[in-house]
Amino acid sequence: ASDDKTVKIWDAKTKQEVCTLRGHAARVNSVAFSPDSKYVASGSGNVFIVDESVCIWDVSTGEEVCCLTGHSKRVTCVAY
């Protein structure tokens, strides 16, 4: 999770950044990998900026698959 509105994917072996996922309008509060590690879900929102969304990302491409909106408050936790 990050205050800069991004999610960073890291290679644990090389300790190098693989990609940065951009698309949230507010800080990212929570991230979770899918059981097969092909996707990442990220939840966003804060008191000052309206972005109560969950975005699903393809880890291999870094592309947003979909963004789920409609929460009435910030998203503080995501899980698969």
PDB file with SEQRES, HELIX, SHEET and CRYST1 records, atoms N, CA, C and O in Angstrom:
SEQRES   1 A   80  ALA SER ASP ASP LYS THR VAL LYS ILE TRP ASP ALA LYS          
SEQRES   2 A   80  THR LYS GLN GLU VAL CYS THR LEU ARG GLY HIS ALA ALA          
SEQRES   3 A   80  ARG VAL ASN SER VAL ALA PHE SER PRO ASP SER LYS TYR          
SEQRES   4 A   80  VAL ALA SER GLY SER GLY ASN VAL PHE ILE VAL ASP GLU          
SEQRES   5 A   80  SER VAL CYS ILE TRP ASP VAL SER THR GLY GLU GLU VAL          
SEQRES   6 A   80  CYS CYS LEU THR GLY HIS SER LYS ARG VAL THR CYS VAL          
SEQRES   7 A   80  ALA TYR                                                      
SHEET    1 AA1 2 THR A   6  ASP A  11  0                                        
SHEET    2 AA1 2 GLN A  16  ARG A  22 -1                                        
SHEET    1 AA2 4 VAL A  28  PHE A  33  0                                        
SHEET    2 AA2 4 TYR A  39  SER A  44 -1                                        
SHEET    3 AA2 4 VAL A  54  ASP A  58 -1                                        
SHEET    4 AA2 4 GLU A  64  LEU A  68 -1                                        
CRYST1    1.000    1.000    1.000  90.00  90.00  90.00 P 1           1          
ATOM      1  N   ALA A   1       0.840  -1.181   0.000  1.00  0.00           N  
ATOM      2  CA  ALA A   1       0.000   0.000   0.000  1.00  0.00           C  
ATOM      3  C   ALA A   1       0.881   1.238   0.000  1.00  0.00           C  
ATOM      4  O   ALA A   1       2.023   1.207   0.458  1.00  0.00           O  
ATOM      5  N   SER A   2       0.330   2.333  -0.523  1.00  0.00           N  
ATOM      6  CA  SER A   2       1.167   3.508  -0.678  1.00  0.00           C  
ATOM      7  C   SER A   2       0.354   4.798  -0.686  1.00  0.00           C  
ATOM      8  O   SER A   2      -0.761   4.843  -1.204  1.00  0.00           O  
ATOM      9  N   ASP A   3       0.932   5.843  -0.102  1.00  0.00           N  
ATOM     10  CA  ASP A   3       0.317   7.165  -0.145  1.00  0.00           C  
ATOM     11  C   ASP A   3       0.448   7.827  -1.514  1.00  0.00           C  
ATOM     12  O   ASP A   3      -0.245   8.807  -1.789  1.00  0.00           O  
ATOM     13  N   ASP A   4       1.322   7.311  -2.374  1.00  0.00           N  
ATOM     14  CA  ASP A   4       1.521   7.935  -3.690  1.00  0.00           C  
ATOM     15  C   ASP A   4       0.548   7.415  -4.752  1.00  0.00           C  
ATOM     16  O   ASP A   4       0.732   7.675  -5.941  1.00  0.00           O  
ATOM     17  N   LYS A   5      -0.483   6.684  -4.327  1.00  0.00           N  
ATOM     18  CA  LYS A   5      -1.571   6.202  -5.195  1.00  0.00           C  
ATOM     19  C   LYS A   5      -1.141   5.088  -6.144  1.00  0.00           C  
ATOM     20  O   LYS A   5      -1.828   4.818  -7.129  1.00  0.00           O  
ATOM     21  N   THR A   6      -0.018   4.439  -5.860  1.00  0.00           N  
ATOM     22  CA  THR A   6       0.478   3.375  -6.741  1.00  0.00           C  
ATOM     23  C   THR A   6       0.643   2.068  -5.977  1.00  0.00           C  
ATOM     24  O   THR A   6       0.623   2.021  -4.747  1.00  0.00           O  
ATOM     25  N   VAL A   7       0.807   1.014  -6.765  1.00  0.00           N  
ATOM     26  CA  VAL A   7       1.197  -0.300  -6.255  1.00  0.00           C  
ATOM     27  C   VAL A   7       2.478  -0.674  -6.980  1.00  0.00           C  
ATOM     28  O   VAL A   7       2.539  -0.598  -8.208  1.00  0.00           O  
ATOM     29  N   LYS A   8       3.479  -1.069  -6.256  1.00  0.00           N  
ATOM     30  CA  LYS A   8       4.736  -1.494  -6.878  1.00  0.00           C  
ATOM     31  C   LYS A   8       4.873  -3.008  -6.744  1.00  0.00           C  
ATOM     32  O   LYS A   8       4.648  -3.579  -5.677  1.00  0.00           O  
ATOM     33  N   ILE A   9       5.247  -3.640  -7.854  1.00  0.00           N  
ATOM     34  CA  ILE A   9       5.510  -5.077  -7.871  1.00  0.00           C  
ATOM     35  C   ILE A   9       7.024  -5.261  -7.875  1.00  0.00           C  
ATOM     36  O   ILE A   9       7.733  -4.670  -8.690  1.00  0.00           O  
ATOM     37  N   TRP A  10       7.507  -6.087  -6.951  1.00  0.00           N  
ATOM     38  CA  TRP A  10       8.949  -6.302  -6.788  1.00  0.00           C  
ATOM     39  C   TRP A  10       9.302  -7.762  -7.036  1.00  0.00           C  
ATOM     40  O   TRP A  10       8.510  -8.655  -6.736  1.00  0.00           O  
ATOM     41  N   ASP A  11      10.473  -8.001  -7.575  1.00  0.00           N  
ATOM     42  CA  ASP A  11      11.034  -9.343  -7.702  1.00  0.00           C  
ATOM     43  C   ASP A  11      11.782  -9.627  -6.400  1.00  0.00           C  
ATOM     44  O   ASP A  11      12.779  -8.972  -6.096  1.00  0.00           O  
ATOM     45  N   ALA A  12      11.305 -10.593  -5.645  1.00  0.00           N  
ATOM     46  CA  ALA A  12      11.887 -10.872  -4.326  1.00  0.00           C  
ATOM     47  C   ALA A  12      13.325 -11.394  -4.419  1.00  0.00           C  
ATOM     48  O   ALA A  12      14.129 -11.148  -3.521  1.00  0.00           O  
ATOM     49  N   LYS A  13      13.647 -12.100  -5.481  1.00  0.00           N  
ATOM     50  CA  LYS A  13      15.005 -12.646  -5.627  1.00  0.00           C  
ATOM     51  C   LYS A  13      16.017 -11.557  -5.956  1.00  0.00           C  
ATOM     52  O   LYS A  13      17.085 -11.491  -5.348  1.00  0.00           O  
ATOM     53  N   THR A  14      15.677 -10.700  -6.922  1.00  0.00           N  
ATOM     54  CA  THR A  14      16.633  -9.677  -7.363  1.00  0.00           C  
ATOM     55  C   THR A  14      16.495  -8.368  -6.591  1.00  0.00           C  
ATOM     56  O   THR A  14      17.360  -7.496  -6.664  1.00  0.00           O  
ATOM     57  N   LYS A  15      15.387  -8.245  -5.844  1.00  0.00           N  
ATOM     58  CA  LYS A  15      15.085  -7.020  -5.101  1.00  0.00           C  
ATOM     59  C   LYS A  15      14.944  -5.806  -6.032  1.00  0.00           C  
ATOM     60  O   LYS A  15      15.229  -4.674  -5.642  1.00  0.00           O  
ATOM     61  N   GLN A  16      14.506  -6.063  -7.255  1.00  0.00           N  
ATOM     62  CA  GLN A  16      14.304  -5.018  -8.251  1.00  0.00           C  
ATOM     63  C   GLN A  16      12.808  -4.801  -8.481  1.00  0.00           C  
ATOM     64  O   GLN A  16      12.009  -5.735  -8.415  1.00  0.00           O  
ATOM     65  N   GLU A  17      12.453  -3.548  -8.751  1.00  0.00           N  
ATOM     66  CA  GLU A  17      11.077  -3.234  -9.080  1.00  0.00           C  
ATOM     67  C   GLU A  17      10.746  -3.781 -10.464  1.00  0.00           C  
ATOM     68  O   GLU A  17      11.493  -3.568 -11.419  1.00  0.00           O  
ATOM     69  N   VAL A  18       9.621  -4.488 -10.563  1.00  0.00           N  
ATOM     70  CA  VAL A  18       9.171  -5.053 -11.838  1.00  0.00           C  
ATOM     71  C   VAL A  18       8.296  -4.044 -12.573  1.00  0.00           C  
ATOM     72  O   VAL A  18       8.492  -3.802 -13.765  1.00  0.00           O  
ATOM     73  N   CYS A  19       7.330  -3.454 -11.866  1.00  0.00           N  
ATOM     74  CA  CYS A  19       6.461  -2.460 -12.479  1.00  0.00           C  
ATOM     75  C   CYS A  19       5.738  -1.655 -11.407  1.00  0.00           C  
ATOM     76  O   CYS A  19       5.685  -2.047 -10.241  1.00  0.00           O  
ATOM     77  N   THR A  20       5.187  -0.529 -11.826  1.00  0.00           N  
ATOM     78  CA  THR A  20       4.367   0.310 -10.959  1.00  0.00           C  
ATOM     79  C   THR A  20       2.976   0.381 -11.550  1.00  0.00           C  
ATOM     80  O   THR A  20       2.807   0.702 -12.726  1.00  0.00           O  
ATOM     81  N   LEU A  21       1.982   0.080 -10.732  1.00  0.00           N  
ATOM     82  CA  LEU A  21       0.586   0.089 -11.167  1.00  0.00           C  
ATOM     83  C   LEU A  21      -0.037   1.418 -10.770  1.00  0.00           C  
ATOM     84  O   LEU A  21      -0.068   1.775  -9.593  1.00  0.00           O  
ATOM     85  N   ARG A  22      -0.530   2.142 -11.762  1.00  0.00           N  
ATOM     86  CA  ARG A  22      -1.102   3.474 -11.532  1.00  0.00           C  
ATOM     87  C   ARG A  22      -2.560   3.492 -11.979  1.00  0.00           C  
ATOM     88  O   ARG A  22      -2.900   2.945 -13.028  1.00  0.00           O  
ATOM     89  N   GLY A  23      -3.414   4.116 -11.185  1.00  0.00           N  
ATOM     90  CA  GLY A  23      -4.814   4.230 -11.572  1.00  0.00           C  
ATOM     91  C   GLY A  23      -5.718   4.725 -10.459  1.00  0.00           C  
ATOM     92  O   GLY A  23      -6.822   5.196 -10.730  1.00  0.00           O  
ATOM     93  N   HIS A  24      -5.272   4.628  -9.212  1.00  0.00           N  
ATOM     94  CA  HIS A  24      -6.077   5.114  -8.099  1.00  0.00           C  
ATOM     95  C   HIS A  24      -5.940   6.627  -7.966  1.00  0.00           C  
ATOM     96  O   HIS A  24      -4.897   7.194  -8.289  1.00  0.00           O  
ATOM     97  N   ALA A  25      -7.003   7.277  -7.487  1.00  0.00           N  
ATOM     98  CA  ALA A  25      -6.991   8.718  -7.260  1.00  0.00           C  
ATOM     99  C   ALA A  25      -6.630   9.068  -5.820  1.00  0.00           C  
ATOM    100  O   ALA A  25      -6.372  10.231  -5.511  1.00  0.00           O  
ATOM    101  N   ALA A  26      -6.609   8.082  -4.951  1.00  0.00           N  
ATOM    102  CA  ALA A  26      -6.263   8.284  -3.538  1.00  0.00           C  
ATOM    103  C   ALA A  26      -5.256   7.218  -3.122  1.00  0.00           C  
ATOM    104  O   ALA A  26      -4.913   6.328  -3.900  1.00  0.00           O  
ATOM    105  N   ARG A  27      -4.797   7.325  -1.898  1.00  0.00           N  
ATOM    106  CA  ARG A  27      -3.801   6.357  -1.424  1.00  0.00           C  
ATOM    107  C   ARG A  27      -4.330   4.931  -1.504  1.00  0.00           C  
ATOM    108  O   ARG A  27      -5.533   4.689  -1.406  1.00  0.00           O  
ATOM    109  N   VAL A  28      -3.418   4.004  -1.682  1.00  0.00           N  
ATOM    110  CA  VAL A  28      -3.741   2.581  -1.728  1.00  0.00           C  
ATOM    111  C   VAL A  28      -3.597   2.038  -0.308  1.00  0.00           C  
ATOM    112  O   VAL A  28      -2.527   2.128   0.295  1.00  0.00           O  
ATOM    113  N   ASN A  29      -4.671   1.481   0.213  1.00  0.00           N  
ATOM    114  CA  ASN A  29      -4.696   1.020   1.597  1.00  0.00           C  
ATOM    115  C   ASN A  29      -4.367  -0.455   1.758  1.00  0.00           C  
ATOM    116  O   ASN A  29      -3.905  -0.871   2.820  1.00  0.00           O  
ATOM    117  N   SER A  30      -4.597  -1.252   0.720  1.00  0.00           N  
ATOM    118  CA  SER A  30      -4.422  -2.690   0.856  1.00  0.00           C  
ATOM    119  C   SER A  30      -4.189  -3.325  -0.509  1.00  0.00           C  
ATOM    120  O   SER A  30      -4.748  -2.878  -1.511  1.00  0.00           O  
ATOM    121  N   VAL A  31      -3.372  -4.355  -0.547  1.00  0.00           N  
ATOM    122  CA  VAL A  31      -3.160  -5.132  -1.773  1.00  0.00           C  
ATOM    123  C   VAL A  31      -3.174  -6.610  -1.434  1.00  0.00           C  
ATOM    124  O   VAL A  31      -2.853  -7.002  -0.312  1.00  0.00           O  
ATOM    125  N   ALA A  32      -3.549  -7.433  -2.414  1.00  0.00           N  
ATOM    126  CA  ALA A  32      -3.550  -8.885  -2.234  1.00  0.00           C  
ATOM    127  C   ALA A  32      -3.333  -9.564  -3.575  1.00  0.00           C  
ATOM    128  O   ALA A  32      -3.907  -9.159  -4.587  1.00  0.00           O  
ATOM    129  N   PHE A  33      -2.501 -10.598  -3.578  1.00  0.00           N  
ATOM    130  CA  PHE A  33      -2.299 -11.420  -4.767  1.00  0.00           C  
ATOM    131  C   PHE A  33      -3.378 -12.487  -4.843  1.00  0.00           C  
ATOM    132  O   PHE A  33      -3.821 -13.009  -3.820  1.00  0.00           O  
ATOM    133  N   SER A  34      -3.797 -12.808  -6.063  1.00  0.00           N  
ATOM    134  CA  SER A  34      -4.713 -13.924  -6.271  1.00  0.00           C  
ATOM    135  C   SER A  34      -3.985 -15.218  -5.913  1.00  0.00           C  
ATOM    136  O   SER A  34      -2.754 -15.237  -5.895  1.00  0.00           O  
ATOM    137  N   PRO A  35      -4.710 -16.296  -5.628  1.00  0.00           N  
ATOM    138  CA  PRO A  35      -4.057 -17.563  -5.258  1.00  0.00           C  
ATOM    139  C   PRO A  35      -3.064 -18.073  -6.302  1.00  0.00           C  
ATOM    140  O   PRO A  35      -2.084 -18.727  -5.945  1.00  0.00           O  
ATOM    141  N   ASP A  36      -3.298 -17.784  -7.584  1.00  0.00           N  
ATOM    142  CA  ASP A  36      -2.377 -18.225  -8.635  1.00  0.00           C  
ATOM    143  C   ASP A  36      -1.291 -17.191  -8.943  1.00  0.00           C  
ATOM    144  O   ASP A  36      -0.462 -17.405  -9.827  1.00  0.00           O  
ATOM    145  N   SER A  37      -1.296 -16.075  -8.217  1.00  0.00           N  
ATOM    146  CA  SER A  37      -0.320 -14.980  -8.359  1.00  0.00           C  
ATOM    147  C   SER A  37      -0.363 -14.274  -9.710  1.00  0.00           C  
ATOM    148  O   SER A  37       0.578 -13.565 -10.065  1.00  0.00           O  
ATOM    149  N   LYS A  38      -1.435 -14.457 -10.463  1.00  0.00           N  
ATOM    150  CA  LYS A  38      -1.552 -13.801 -11.767  1.00  0.00           C  
ATOM    151  C   LYS A  38      -2.159 -12.406 -11.666  1.00  0.00           C  
ATOM    152  O   LYS A  38      -1.984 -11.586 -12.567  1.00  0.00           O  
ATOM    153  N   TYR A  39      -2.872 -12.134 -10.574  1.00  0.00           N  
ATOM    154  CA  TYR A  39      -3.566 -10.865 -10.413  1.00  0.00           C  
ATOM    155  C   TYR A  39      -3.285 -10.263  -9.044  1.00  0.00           C  
ATOM    156  O   TYR A  39      -2.972 -10.966  -8.083  1.00  0.00           O  
ATOM    157  N   VAL A  40      -3.407  -8.943  -8.985  1.00  0.00           N  
ATOM    158  CA  VAL A  40      -3.318  -8.211  -7.727  1.00  0.00           C  
ATOM    159  C   VAL A  40      -4.583  -7.379  -7.591  1.00  0.00           C  
ATOM    160  O   VAL A  40      -5.025  -6.746  -8.551  1.00  0.00           O  
ATOM    161  N   ALA A  41      -5.160  -7.380  -6.408  1.00  0.00           N  
ATOM    162  CA  ALA A  41      -6.273  -6.492  -6.091  1.00  0.00           C  
ATOM    163  C   ALA A  41      -5.737  -5.388  -5.195  1.00  0.00           C  
ATOM    164  O   ALA A  41      -4.939  -5.642  -4.292  1.00  0.00           O  
ATOM    165  N   SER A  42      -6.180  -4.161  -5.448  1.00  0.00           N  
ATOM    166  CA  SER A  42      -5.763  -3.037  -4.615  1.00  0.00           C  
ATOM    167  C   SER A  42      -6.992  -2.231  -4.210  1.00  0.00           C  
ATOM    168  O   SER A  42      -7.874  -1.966  -5.027  1.00  0.00           O  
ATOM    169  N   GLY A  43      -7.037  -1.845  -2.938  1.00  0.00           N  
ATOM    170  CA  GLY A  43      -8.152  -1.069  -2.408  1.00  0.00           C  
ATOM    171  C   GLY A  43      -7.692   0.324  -2.038  1.00  0.00           C  
ATOM    172  O   GLY A  43      -6.599   0.501  -1.500  1.00  0.00           O  
ATOM    173  N   SER A  44      -8.528   1.321  -2.325  1.00  0.00           N  
ATOM    174  CA  SER A  44      -8.114   2.712  -2.186  1.00  0.00           C  
ATOM    175  C   SER A  44      -9.168   3.557  -1.483  1.00  0.00           C  
ATOM    176  O   SER A  44     -10.314   3.146  -1.302  1.00  0.00           O  
ATOM    177  N   GLY A  45      -8.736   4.749  -1.095  1.00  0.00           N  
ATOM    178  CA  GLY A  45      -9.639   5.740  -0.533  1.00  0.00           C  
ATOM    179  C   GLY A  45      -9.073   6.366   0.720  1.00  0.00           C  
ATOM    180  O   GLY A  45      -8.275   5.757   1.432  1.00  0.00           O  
ATOM    181  N   ASN A  46      -9.498   7.600   0.984  1.00  0.00           N  
ATOM    182  CA  ASN A  46      -9.173   8.261   2.237  1.00  0.00           C  
ATOM    183  C   ASN A  46     -10.248   9.277   2.558  1.00  0.00           C  
ATOM    184  O   ASN A  46     -11.231   9.398   1.828  1.00  0.00           O  
ATOM    185  N   VAL A  47     -10.071   9.997   3.629  1.00  0.00           N  
ATOM    186  CA  VAL A  47     -11.091  10.931   4.092  1.00  0.00           C  
ATOM    187  C   VAL A  47     -11.240  12.117   3.150  1.00  0.00           C  
ATOM    188  O   VAL A  47     -12.341  12.649   3.004  1.00  0.00           O  
ATOM    189  N   PHE A  48     -10.167  12.537   2.514  1.00  0.00           N  
ATOM    190  CA  PHE A  48     -10.173  13.780   1.740  1.00  0.00           C  
ATOM    191  C   PHE A  48     -10.422  13.600   0.248  1.00  0.00           C  
ATOM    192  O   PHE A  48     -10.951  14.504  -0.399  1.00  0.00           O  
ATOM    193  N   ILE A  49     -10.052  12.452  -0.308  1.00  0.00           N  
ATOM    194  CA  ILE A  49     -10.193  12.217  -1.749  1.00  0.00           C  
ATOM    195  C   ILE A  49     -11.134  11.038  -1.968  1.00  0.00           C  
ATOM    196  O   ILE A  49     -10.927   9.956  -1.418  1.00  0.00           O  
ATOM    197  N   VAL A  50     -12.162  11.253  -2.772  1.00  0.00           N  
ATOM    198  CA  VAL A  50     -13.130  10.192  -3.036  1.00  0.00           C  
ATOM    199  C   VAL A  50     -12.571   9.242  -4.087  1.00  0.00           C  
ATOM    200  O   VAL A  50     -12.484   9.591  -5.264  1.00  0.00           O  
ATOM    201  N   ASP A  51     -12.199   8.058  -3.665  1.00  0.00           N  
ATOM    202  CA  ASP A  51     -11.775   6.971  -4.559  1.00  0.00           C  
ATOM    203  C   ASP A  51     -11.981   5.676  -3.801  1.00  0.00           C  
ATOM    204  O   ASP A  51     -11.023   4.987  -3.448  1.00  0.00           O  
ATOM    205  N   GLU A  52     -13.213   5.359  -3.559  1.00  0.00           N  
ATOM    206  CA  GLU A  52     -13.535   4.131  -2.819  1.00  0.00           C  
ATOM    207  C   GLU A  52     -13.639   2.984  -3.815  1.00  0.00           C  
ATOM    208  O   GLU A  52     -14.732   2.512  -4.129  1.00  0.00           O  
ATOM    209  N   SER A  53     -12.467   2.539  -4.313  1.00  0.00           N  
ATOM    210  CA  SER A  53     -12.466   1.543  -5.386  1.00  0.00           C  
ATOM    211  C   SER A  53     -11.553   0.374  -5.073  1.00  0.00           C  
ATOM    212  O   SER A  53     -10.650   0.457  -4.241  1.00  0.00           O  
ATOM    213  N   VAL A  54     -11.824  -0.720  -5.775  1.00  0.00           N  
ATOM    214  CA  VAL A  54     -10.945  -1.888  -5.792  1.00  0.00           C  
ATOM    215  C   VAL A  54     -10.560  -2.102  -7.245  1.00  0.00           C  
ATOM    216  O   VAL A  54     -11.427  -2.262  -8.104  1.00  0.00           O  
ATOM    217  N   CYS A  55      -9.266  -2.106  -7.521  1.00  0.00           N  
ATOM    218  CA  CYS A  55      -8.796  -2.356  -8.881  1.00  0.00           C  
ATOM    219  C   CYS A  55      -8.144  -3.730  -8.941  1.00  0.00           C  
ATOM    220  O   CYS A  55      -7.461  -4.152  -8.007  1.00  0.00           O  
ATOM    221  N   ILE A  56      -8.364  -4.410 -10.044  1.00  0.00           N  
ATOM    222  CA  ILE A  56      -7.751  -5.709 -10.307  1.00  0.00           C  
ATOM    223  C   ILE A  56      -6.736  -5.516 -11.421  1.00  0.00           C  
ATOM    224  O   ILE A  56      -7.043  -4.930 -12.459  1.00  0.00           O  
ATOM    225  N   TRP A  57      -5.528  -6.011 -11.199  1.00  0.00           N  
ATOM    226  CA  TRP A  57      -4.411  -5.810 -12.126  1.00  0.00           C  
ATOM    227  C   TRP A  57      -3.863  -7.149 -12.597  1.00  0.00           C  
ATOM    228  O   TRP A  57      -3.821  -8.116 -11.837  1.00  0.00           O  
ATOM    229  N   ASP A  58      -3.443  -7.196 -13.856  1.00  0.00           N  
ATOM    230  CA  ASP A  58      -2.739  -8.348 -14.419  1.00  0.00           C  
ATOM    231  C   ASP A  58      -1.258  -8.162 -14.109  1.00  0.00           C  
ATOM    232  O   ASP A  58      -0.644  -7.208 -14.586  1.00  0.00           O  
ATOM    233  N   VAL A  59      -0.681  -9.057 -13.320  1.00  0.00           N  
ATOM    234  CA  VAL A  59       0.712  -8.914 -12.891  1.00  0.00           C  
ATOM    235  C   VAL A  59       1.674  -9.025 -14.069  1.00  0.00           C  
ATOM    236  O   VAL A  59       2.694  -8.337 -14.090  1.00  0.00           O  
ATOM    237  N   SER A  60       1.374  -9.871 -15.046  1.00  0.00           N  
ATOM    238  CA  SER A  60       2.301 -10.094 -16.157  1.00  0.00           C  
ATOM    239  C   SER A  60       2.413  -8.884 -17.086  1.00  0.00           C  
ATOM    240  O   SER A  60       3.462  -8.656 -17.689  1.00  0.00           O  
ATOM    241  N   THR A  61       1.325  -8.106 -17.201  1.00  0.00           N  
ATOM    242  CA  THR A  61       1.343  -6.962 -18.111  1.00  0.00           C  
ATOM    243  C   THR A  61       1.363  -5.613 -17.380  1.00  0.00           C  
ATOM    244  O   THR A  61       1.741  -4.598 -17.964  1.00  0.00           O  
ATOM    245  N   GLY A  62       0.959  -5.603 -16.108  1.00  0.00           N  
ATOM    246  CA  GLY A  62       0.845  -4.352 -15.371  1.00  0.00           C  
ATOM    247  C   GLY A  62      -0.398  -3.568 -15.724  1.00  0.00           C  
ATOM    248  O   GLY A  62      -0.552  -2.425 -15.294  1.00  0.00           O  
ATOM    249  N   GLU A  63      -1.289  -4.162 -16.501  1.00  0.00           N  
ATOM    250  CA  GLU A  63      -2.503  -3.483 -16.950  1.00  0.00           C  
ATOM    251  C   GLU A  63      -3.653  -3.691 -15.963  1.00  0.00           C  
ATOM    252  O   GLU A  63      -3.768  -4.739 -15.328  1.00  0.00           O  
ATOM    253  N   GLU A  64      -4.493  -2.671 -15.855  1.00  0.00           N  
ATOM    254  CA  GLU A  64      -5.700  -2.782 -15.044  1.00  0.00           C  
ATOM    255  C   GLU A  64      -6.708  -3.656 -15.781  1.00  0.00           C  
ATOM    256  O   GLU A  64      -7.023  -3.394 -16.942  1.00  0.00           O  
ATOM    257  N   VAL A  65      -7.214  -4.687 -15.119  1.00  0.00           N  
ATOM    258  CA  VAL A  65      -8.223  -5.570 -15.698  1.00  0.00           C  
ATOM    259  C   VAL A  65      -9.604  -4.949 -15.517  1.00  0.00           C  
ATOM    260  O   VAL A  65     -10.405  -4.918 -16.452  1.00  0.00           O  
ATOM    261  N   CYS A  66      -9.879  -4.457 -14.317  1.00  0.00           N  
ATOM    262  CA  CYS A  66     -11.136  -3.773 -14.040  1.00  0.00           C  
ATOM    263  C   CYS A  66     -10.996  -2.974 -12.755  1.00  0.00           C  
ATOM    264  O   CYS A  66     -10.097  -3.208 -11.948  1.00  0.00           O  
ATOM    265  N   CYS A  67     -11.900  -2.032 -12.588  1.00  0.00           N  
ATOM    266  CA  CYS A  67     -11.935  -1.227 -11.369  1.00  0.00           C  
ATOM    267  C   CYS A  67     -13.362  -1.269 -10.837  1.00  0.00           C  
ATOM    268  O   CYS A  67     -14.305  -0.876 -11.525  1.00  0.00           O  
ATOM    269  N   LEU A  68     -13.507  -1.743  -9.622  1.00  0.00           N  
ATOM    270  CA  LEU A  68     -14.816  -1.914  -8.998  1.00  0.00           C  
ATOM    271  C   LEU A  68     -15.107  -0.694  -8.132  1.00  0.00           C  
ATOM    272  O   LEU A  68     -14.387  -0.419  -7.172  1.00  0.00           O  
ATOM    273  N   THR A  69     -16.153   0.024  -8.471  1.00  0.00           N  
ATOM    274  CA  THR A  69     -16.508   1.237  -7.744  1.00  0.00           C  
ATOM    275  C   THR A  69     -17.872   1.041  -7.088  1.00  0.00           C  
ATOM    276  O   THR A  69     -18.566   0.060  -7.352  1.00  0.00           O  
ATOM    277  N   GLY A  70     -18.235   1.974  -6.246  1.00  0.00           N  
ATOM    278  CA  GLY A  70     -19.554   1.906  -5.630  1.00  0.00           C  
ATOM    279  C   GLY A  70     -19.522   1.787  -4.121  1.00  0.00           C  
ATOM    280  O   GLY A  70     -20.569   1.840  -3.476  1.00  0.00           O  
ATOM    281  N   HIS A  71     -18.345   1.629  -3.548  1.00  0.00           N  
ATOM    282  CA  HIS A  71     -18.265   1.617  -2.090  1.00  0.00           C  
ATOM    283  C   HIS A  71     -18.607   3.005  -1.566  1.00  0.00           C  
ATOM    284  O   HIS A  71     -18.287   4.005  -2.208  1.00  0.00           O  
ATOM    285  N   SER A  72     -19.249   3.075  -0.416  1.00  0.00           N  
ATOM    286  CA  SER A  72     -19.626   4.369   0.141  1.00  0.00           C  
ATOM    287  C   SER A  72     -18.557   4.940   1.067  1.00  0.00           C  
ATOM    288  O   SER A  72     -18.647   6.098   1.472  1.00  0.00           O  
ATOM    289  N   LYS A  73     -17.568   4.159   1.398  1.00  0.00           N  
ATOM    290  CA  LYS A  73     -16.456   4.599   2.246  1.00  0.00           C  
ATOM    291  C   LYS A  73     -15.163   4.042   1.658  1.00  0.00           C  
ATOM    292  O   LYS A  73     -15.190   3.220   0.743  1.00  0.00           O  
ATOM    293  N   ARG A  74     -14.037   4.497   2.191  1.00  0.00           N  
ATOM    294  CA  ARG A  74     -12.740   4.026   1.700  1.00  0.00           C  
ATOM    295  C   ARG A  74     -12.610   2.518   1.880  1.00  0.00           C  
ATOM    296  O   ARG A  74     -13.176   1.937   2.807  1.00  0.00           O  
ATOM    297  N   VAL A  75     -11.866   1.903   0.990  1.00  0.00           N  
ATOM    298  CA  VAL A  75     -11.609   0.459   1.049  1.00  0.00           C  
ATOM    299  C   VAL A  75     -10.324   0.271   1.855  1.00  0.00           C  
ATOM    300  O   VAL A  75      -9.262   0.759   1.468  1.00  0.00           O  
ATOM    301  N   THR A  76     -10.431  -0.437   2.969  1.00  0.00           N  
ATOM    302  CA  THR A  76      -9.274  -0.591   3.857  1.00  0.00           C  
ATOM    303  C   THR A  76      -8.644  -1.970   3.794  1.00  0.00           C  
ATOM    304  O   THR A  76      -7.545  -2.164   4.314  1.00  0.00           O  
ATOM    305  N   CYS A  77      -9.312  -2.938   3.170  1.00  0.00           N  
ATOM    306  CA  CYS A  77      -8.743  -4.285   3.094  1.00  0.00           C  
ATOM    307  C   CYS A  77      -9.310  -5.027   1.882  1.00  0.00           C  
ATOM    308  O   CYS A  77     -10.505  -4.959   1.598  1.00  0.00           O  
ATOM    309  N   VAL A  78      -8.434  -5.731   1.180  1.00  0.00           N  
ATOM    310  CA  VAL A  78      -8.849  -6.621   0.089  1.00  0.00           C  
ATOM    311  C   VAL A  78      -8.249  -7.990   0.324  1.00  0.00           C  
ATOM    312  O   VAL A  78      -7.196  -8.111   0.951  1.00  0.00           O  
ATOM    313  N   ALA A  79      -8.910  -9.022  -0.175  1.00  0.00           N  
ATOM    314  CA  ALA A  79      -8.417 -10.400  -0.034  1.00  0.00           C  
ATOM    315  C   ALA A  79      -9.049 -11.253  -1.112  1.00  0.00           C  
ATOM    316  O   ALA A  79     -10.135 -10.950  -1.607  1.00  0.00           O  
ATOM    317  N   TYR A  80      -8.359 -12.326  -1.471  1.00  0.00           N  
ATOM    318  CA  TYR A  80      -8.913 -13.301  -2.409  1.00  0.00           C  
ATOM    319  C   TYR A  80      -9.420 -14.485  -1.629  1.00  0.00           C  
ATOM    320  O   TYR A  80      -9.933 -15.437  -2.216  1.00  0.00           O  
TER     321      TYR A  80                                                      
END                                                                             
